[in-house]
Amino acid sequence: MYAMHALGPQEKSEFEQKLLLYPELKRELLKVQESLDDYASSFATNPRPELRFKLLQSIEPAKKSKKEQKNSAPVKENNFLTYKYLIAACLAALVVSTFASWFFYSRWNEAEDRYTSLLNDKNQLAMNYNLVKNEFDKNANDLFIIRDQDMKVIQLLSNDISKHSEVRLYWNKNLHESYLDMISLPIPDEGFQYQLWSVVKGKPVDAGIIEFSVSGIQRMKDVTEADSWLVTLEPNGGSITPNLTGMYLTVKNEK
């Protein structure tokens, strides 16, 4: 059908592509064309003279169409150049956009790292500020206790004069508040704590455990009455009654 020009444009194009891929197909096509030529030659007859004029007329439009195709060739060539320029512009735009994307992405990462660093610095400053503020508030509160005129200042000293142990007690008799400043106390053995006692009519009353983890003045239990004060060494958690053999500090109040 290809040799007889009986295929459509799409089928003709597909067959021509196969001719390029398969040489044996091209050889077979030549054989078919030769057979058709032999067949046409064997049955050829001279045309009538009046057909000459018709054939010439049919050839003229074909020549004109070829001229038109030649004239349109520059237009096609111009269109081809236009496509080339468009493709080149697209490639250039692709390169520029890729570089711009990489550039802004790297800048974004740098900005994000700087933001994270600044945020960490801000958090660290906030923590330092809170520590300083808490320390300032604690010192201000301690100063307020020391300067309170209603506070009675009591010093508790070691019974053994060879030891330089001392705590200072601040007691507001009106408000029953008691505070202790651990000036000098040796660290107790493991499993023991110091305990403060107020003595009322010879009977010791628990006034709280002394905490070594608290710096400065620490709040003790409310005390309504006290004739004297004791600090004893007790097991962790404190005792109900003091271990007088382990009495460490004592004082006699002035009435």
C-alpha positions as a Markdown table, in Angstrom:
| # | Residue | x | y | z |
|---|---|---|---|---|
| 1 | Met | 0.0 | 0.0 | 0.0 |
| 2 | Tyr | 3.0 | 2.3 | 0.7 |
| 3 | Ala | 4.4 | 1.6 | -2.8 |
| 4 | Met | 1.0 | 2.4 | -4.3 |
| 5 | His | 0.7 | 5.6 | -2.3 |
| 6 | Ala | -2.5 | 4.3 | -0.6 |
| 7 | Leu | -1.5 | 5.0 | 3.0 |
| 8 | Gly | -2.7 | 8.0 | 5.0 |
| 9 | Pro | -0.2 | 10.6 | 6.3 |
| 10 | Gln | 0.2 | 9.1 | 9.8 |
| 11 | Glu | 0.5 | 5.5 | 8.5 |
| 12 | Lys | 3.0 | 6.7 | 5.9 |
| 13 | Ser | 5.1 | 8.4 | 8.5 |
| 14 | Glu | 5.0 | 5.4 | 10.8 |
| 15 | Phe | 6.1 | 3.1 | 7.9 |
| 16 | Glu | 8.9 | 5.4 | 6.9 |
| 17 | Gln | 10.2 | 5.3 | 10.5 |
| 18 | Lys | 10.2 | 1.5 | 10.4 |
| 19 | Leu | 12.2 | 1.7 | 7.1 |
| 20 | Leu | 14.9 | 3.5 | 8.9 |
| 21 | Leu | 15.0 | 0.9 | 11.7 |
| 22 | Tyr | 14.7 | -2.3 | 9.6 |
| 23 | Pro | 16.9 | -2.5 | 6.5 |
| 24 | Glu | 15.3 | -5.8 | 5.5 |
| 25 | Leu | 12.0 | -4.0 | 5.3 |
| 26 | Lys | 13.5 | -1.5 | 2.9 |
| 27 | Arg | 14.8 | -4.3 | 0.7 |
| 28 | Glu | 11.4 | -5.9 | 0.6 |
| 29 | Leu | 9.9 | -2.5 | -0.4 |
| 30 | Leu | 12.3 | -2.2 | -3.3 |
| 31 | Lys | 11.2 | -5.7 | -4.5 |
| 32 | Val | 7.5 | -4.6 | -4.3 |
| 33 | Gln | 8.2 | -1.4 | -6.2 |
| 34 | Glu | 10.1 | -3.3 | -8.9 |
| 35 | Ser | 7.2 | -5.8 | -9.2 |
| 36 | Leu | 4.7 | -2.9 | -9.6 |
| 37 | Asp | 6.9 | -1.3 | -12.2 |
| 38 | Asp | 7.2 | -4.5 | -14.1 |
| 39 | Tyr | 3.4 | -5.0 | -13.9 |
| 40 | Ala | 2.8 | -1.4 | -15.1 |
| 41 | Ser | 5.2 | -1.8 | -17.9 |
| 42 | Ser | 3.7 | -5.0 | -19.2 |
| 43 | Phe | 0.2 | -3.4 | -19.3 |
| 44 | Ala | 1.3 | 0.1 | -20.5 |
| 45 | Thr | -0.6 | 1.9 | -23.3 |
| 46 | Asn | 0.0 | 5.2 | -25.0 |
| 47 | Pro | -2.4 | 7.9 | -23.8 |
| 48 | Arg | -4.8 | 9.7 | -26.1 |
| 49 | Pro | -3.5 | 13.0 | -27.5 |
| 50 | Glu | -6.3 | 15.0 | -25.8 |
| 51 | Leu | -5.0 | 13.9 | -22.4 |
| 52 | Arg | -1.8 | 15.9 | -23.0 |
| 53 | Phe | -3.5 | 19.2 | -22.4 |
| 54 | Lys | -5.2 | 17.9 | -19.2 |
| 55 | Leu | -1.9 | 16.6 | -17.8 |
| 56 | Leu | -0.2 | 19.9 | -18.5 |
| 57 | Gln | -3.0 | 21.8 | -16.8 |
| 58 | Ser | -2.7 | 19.5 | -13.7 |
| 59 | Ile | 1.1 | 20.0 | -13.6 |
| 60 | Glu | 0.9 | 23.9 | -13.5 |
| 61 | Pro | -0.9 | 24.1 | -10.1 |
| 62 | Ala | 1.8 | 21.8 | -8.7 |
| 63 | Lys | 4.5 | 24.1 | -9.9 |
| 64 | Lys | 2.8 | 27.1 | -8.5 |
| 65 | Ser | 2.4 | 25.3 | -5.1 |
| 66 | Lys | 6.1 | 24.6 | -5.1 |
| 67 | Lys | 6.9 | 28.3 | -5.7 |
| 68 | Glu | 4.5 | 29.2 | -2.9 |
| 69 | Gln | 6.3 | 26.7 | -0.7 |
| 70 | Lys | 9.7 | 28.3 | -1.6 |
| 71 | Asn | 8.3 | 31.7 | -0.8 |
| 72 | Ser | 7.0 | 30.5 | 2.6 |
| 73 | Ala | 10.3 | 28.9 | 3.5 |
| 74 | Pro | 11.7 | 32.1 | 5.0 |
| 75 | Val | 8.6 | 32.4 | 7.1 |
| 76 | Lys | 9.1 | 28.9 | 8.4 |
| 77 | Glu | 12.8 | 29.7 | 9.0 |
| 78 | Asn | 11.8 | 32.8 | 10.8 |
| 79 | Asn | 9.4 | 30.8 | 13.0 |
| 80 | Phe | 12.1 | 28.3 | 13.7 |
| 81 | Leu | 14.5 | 31.1 | 14.8 |
| 82 | Thr | 11.8 | 32.5 | 17.0 |
| 83 | Tyr | 11.3 | 29.1 | 18.7 |
| 84 | Lys | 15.1 | 28.9 | 19.2 |
| 85 | Tyr | 15.1 | 32.3 | 20.9 |
| 86 | Leu | 12.1 | 31.4 | 23.1 |
| 87 | Ile | 13.8 | 28.1 | 24.2 |
| 88 | Ala | 17.0 | 30.0 | 24.9 |
| 89 | Ala | 15.1 | 32.6 | 27.0 |
| 90 | Cys | 13.3 | 29.8 | 28.9 |
| 91 | Leu | 16.6 | 28.2 | 29.7 |
| 92 | Ala | 18.1 | 31.5 | 30.8 |
| 93 | Ala | 15.0 | 32.1 | 33.0 |
| 94 | Leu | 15.4 | 28.6 | 34.4 |
| 95 | Val | 19.0 | 29.2 | 35.3 |
| 96 | Val | 18.3 | 32.6 | 36.9 |
| 97 | Ser | 15.3 | 31.3 | 38.9 |
| 98 | Thr | 17.4 | 28.3 | 40.1 |
| 99 | Phe | 20.2 | 30.6 | 41.3 |
| 100 | Ala | 17.7 | 33.0 | 42.9 |
| 101 | Ser | 16.0 | 30.1 | 44.7 |
| 102 | Trp | 19.3 | 28.8 | 46.0 |
| 103 | Phe | 20.4 | 32.3 | 47.0 |
| 104 | Phe | 17.2 | 33.1 | 49.0 |
| 105 | Tyr | 17.1 | 29.6 | 50.5 |
| 106 | Ser | 20.7 | 30.0 | 51.8 |
| 107 | Arg | 19.8 | 33.5 | 53.2 |
| 108 | Trp | 16.7 | 32.1 | 54.8 |
| 109 | Asn | 18.8 | 29.4 | 56.5 |
| 110 | Glu | 21.2 | 32.0 | 57.8 |
| 111 | Ala | 18.4 | 34.2 | 59.0 |
| 112 | Glu | 16.8 | 31.2 | 60.8 |
| 113 | Asp | 20.1 | 30.3 | 62.4 |
| 114 | Arg | 20.5 | 33.9 | 63.6 |
| 115 | Tyr | 17.0 | 33.9 | 64.9 |
| 116 | Thr | 17.6 | 30.7 | 66.8 |
| 117 | Ser | 20.8 | 32.1 | 68.3 |
| 118 | Leu | 19.1 | 35.3 | 69.3 |
| 119 | Leu | 16.2 | 33.3 | 70.8 |
| 120 | Asn | 18.6 | 31.2 | 72.9 |
| 121 | Asp | 20.4 | 34.4 | 74.0 |
| 122 | Lys | 17.1 | 35.9 | 75.0 |
| 123 | Asn | 16.1 | 32.8 | 77.0 |
| 124 | Gln | 19.5 | 32.8 | 78.7 |
| 125 | Leu | 19.1 | 36.5 | 79.6 |
| 126 | Ala | 15.6 | 35.8 | 80.9 |
| 127 | Met | 16.9 | 33.0 | 83.1 |
| 128 | Asn | 19.7 | 35.2 | 84.4 |
| 129 | Tyr | 17.3 | 38.0 | 85.0 |
| 130 | Asn | 15.0 | 35.7 | 87.0 |
| 131 | Leu | 18.0 | 34.5 | 89.0 |
| 132 | Val | 19.1 | 38.0 | 89.8 |
| 133 | Lys | 15.6 | 39.1 | 90.5 |
| 134 | Asn | 15.0 | 36.3 | 92.9 |
| 135 | Glu | 18.3 | 36.9 | 94.6 |
| 136 | Phe | 17.4 | 40.6 | 94.9 |
| 137 | Asp | 14.0 | 39.9 | 96.2 |
| 138 | Lys | 15.5 | 37.5 | 98.8 |
| 139 | Asn | 18.1 | 40.0 | 99.9 |
| 140 | Ala | 15.4 | 42.8 | 100.1 |
| 141 | Asn | 13.2 | 40.5 | 102.2 |
| 142 | Asp | 16.2 | 39.7 | 104.5 |
| 143 | Leu | 17.0 | 43.3 | 104.9 |
| 144 | Phe | 13.4 | 44.1 | 105.7 |
| 145 | Ile | 13.5 | 41.4 | 108.4 |
| 146 | Ile | 16.8 | 42.7 | 109.9 |
| 147 | Arg | 15.6 | 46.3 | 110.0 |
| 148 | Asp | 12.1 | 45.5 | 111.4 |
| 149 | Gln | 12.0 | 47.2 | 114.8 |
| 150 | Asp | 9.5 | 44.6 | 116.1 |
| 151 | Met | 12.1 | 41.8 | 115.5 |
| 152 | Lys | 14.0 | 40.6 | 118.5 |
| 153 | Val | 17.6 | 39.5 | 117.6 |
| 154 | Ile | 18.8 | 36.4 | 119.4 |
| 155 | Gln | 22.2 | 34.8 | 119.1 |
| 156 | Leu | 22.6 | 31.1 | 119.7 |
| 157 | Leu | 26.2 | 30.0 | 120.4 |
| 158 | Ser | 27.9 | 26.7 | 120.9 |
| 159 | Asn | 28.1 | 25.3 | 124.4 |
| 160 | Asp | 31.7 | 24.4 | 123.6 |
| 161 | Ile | 33.7 | 27.6 | 123.6 |
| 162 | Ser | 36.4 | 25.9 | 121.5 |
| 163 | Lys | 33.9 | 25.8 | 118.6 |
| 164 | His | 32.8 | 28.9 | 116.6 |
| 165 | Ser | 29.3 | 27.8 | 115.7 |
| 166 | Glu | 26.6 | 30.5 | 115.6 |
| 167 | Val | 23.1 | 31.2 | 114.3 |
| 168 | Arg | 21.1 | 34.4 | 114.6 |
| 169 | Leu | 17.4 | 34.3 | 115.3 |
| 170 | Tyr | 14.9 | 37.0 | 114.5 |
| 171 | Trp | 11.6 | 36.6 | 116.4 |
| 172 | Asn | 8.6 | 38.9 | 116.1 |
| 173 | Lys | 6.7 | 38.3 | 119.3 |
| 174 | Asn | 3.6 | 40.1 | 118.2 |
| 175 | Leu | 3.2 | 38.3 | 114.9 |
| 176 | His | 4.8 | 35.1 | 116.2 |
| 177 | Glu | 7.1 | 34.9 | 113.2 |
| 178 | Ser | 10.6 | 33.5 | 113.5 |
| 179 | Tyr | 13.5 | 33.6 | 111.1 |
| 180 | Leu | 17.0 | 32.0 | 111.3 |
| 181 | Asp | 20.3 | 33.1 | 109.8 |
| 182 | Met | 22.8 | 30.3 | 109.7 |
| 183 | Ile | 26.0 | 32.2 | 110.3 |
| 184 | Ser | 28.3 | 29.3 | 111.1 |
| 185 | Leu | 27.3 | 25.7 | 111.4 |
| 186 | Pro | 29.4 | 22.6 | 110.5 |
| 187 | Ile | 27.8 | 20.4 | 107.9 |
| 188 | Pro | 26.1 | 17.5 | 109.8 |
| 189 | Asp | 26.9 | 13.9 | 109.2 |
| 190 | Glu | 24.9 | 12.0 | 106.7 |
| 191 | Gly | 21.4 | 11.1 | 108.0 |
| 192 | Phe | 21.3 | 14.0 | 110.5 |
| 193 | Gln | 19.9 | 17.6 | 110.5 |
| 194 | Tyr | 19.9 | 20.5 | 112.8 |
| 195 | Gln | 16.5 | 21.3 | 114.5 |
| 196 | Leu | 15.5 | 24.5 | 116.2 |
| 197 | Trp | 13.5 | 24.4 | 119.5 |
| 198 | Ser | 11.7 | 27.0 | 121.6 |
| 199 | Val | 11.6 | 26.2 | 125.3 |
| 200 | Val | 8.4 | 27.3 | 127.1 |
| 201 | Lys | 8.3 | 26.7 | 130.8 |
| 202 | Gly | 11.0 | 24.1 | 130.5 |
| 203 | Lys | 9.3 | 22.2 | 127.7 |
| 204 | Pro | 10.9 | 22.2 | 124.2 |
| 205 | Val | 8.6 | 23.0 | 121.3 |
| 206 | Asp | 9.6 | 22.2 | 117.7 |
| 207 | Ala | 10.4 | 25.4 | 115.8 |
| 208 | Gly | 11.5 | 23.8 | 112.5 |
| 209 | Ile | 14.3 | 22.0 | 110.6 |
| 210 | Ile | 17.4 | 24.1 | 109.6 |
| 211 | Glu | 17.9 | 23.7 | 105.8 |
| 212 | Phe | 21.5 | 23.9 | 104.6 |
| 213 | Ser | 20.3 | 24.4 | 101.0 |
| 214 | Val | 18.7 | 27.8 | 101.9 |
| 215 | Ser | 21.1 | 30.7 | 101.7 |
| 216 | Gly | 20.6 | 33.8 | 103.9 |
| 217 | Ile | 17.7 | 34.1 | 106.2 |
| 218 | Gln | 15.2 | 31.2 | 106.3 |
| 219 | Arg | 11.6 | 31.1 | 107.6 |
| 220 | Met | 11.0 | 28.9 | 110.6 |
| 221 | Lys | 7.8 | 27.9 | 112.3 |
| 222 | Asp | 5.6 | 30.4 | 114.1 |
| 223 | Val | 6.5 | 30.7 | 117.8 |
| 224 | Thr | 4.0 | 32.2 | 120.3 |
| 225 | Glu | 6.2 | 31.9 | 123.4 |
| 226 | Ala | 9.8 | 31.2 | 124.1 |
| 227 | Asp | 11.8 | 31.4 | 127.3 |
| 228 | Ser | 14.9 | 30.1 | 125.6 |
| 229 | Trp | 16.1 | 28.5 | 122.4 |
| 230 | Leu | 18.0 | 25.3 | 121.5 |
| 231 | Val | 19.5 | 23.8 | 118.4 |
| 232 | Thr | 20.1 | 20.1 | 118.5 |
| 233 | Leu | 21.3 | 17.5 | 116.0 |
| 234 | Glu | 18.5 | 15.1 | 115.1 |
| 235 | Pro | 17.9 | 12.3 | 112.5 |
| 236 | Asn | 16.7 | 13.4 | 109.1 |
| 237 | Gly | 13.1 | 14.7 | 109.3 |
| 238 | Gly | 13.4 | 15.9 | 112.8 |
| 239 | Ser | 12.2 | 14.6 | 116.2 |
| 240 | Ile | 9.2 | 15.1 | 118.4 |
| 241 | Thr | 11.4 | 15.6 | 121.4 |
| 242 | Pro | 15.0 | 17.0 | 121.3 |
| 243 | Asn | 18.1 | 14.9 | 121.9 |
| 244 | Leu | 19.5 | 17.0 | 124.7 |
| 245 | Thr | 22.7 | 15.0 | 124.6 |
| 246 | Gly | 23.2 | 16.2 | 121.0 |
| 247 | Met | 22.4 | 19.8 | 122.0 |
| 248 | Tyr | 24.6 | 22.0 | 119.8 |
| 249 | Leu | 23.6 | 25.7 | 120.4 |
| 250 | Thr | 21.7 | 27.4 | 123.2 |
| 251 | Val | 20.8 | 30.8 | 124.6 |
| 252 | Lys | 19.0 | 32.4 | 127.5 |
| 253 | Asn | 16.5 | 35.1 | 126.6 |
| 254 | Glu | 16.4 | 38.3 | 128.5 |
| 255 | Lys | 12.9 | 39.2 | 129.6 |
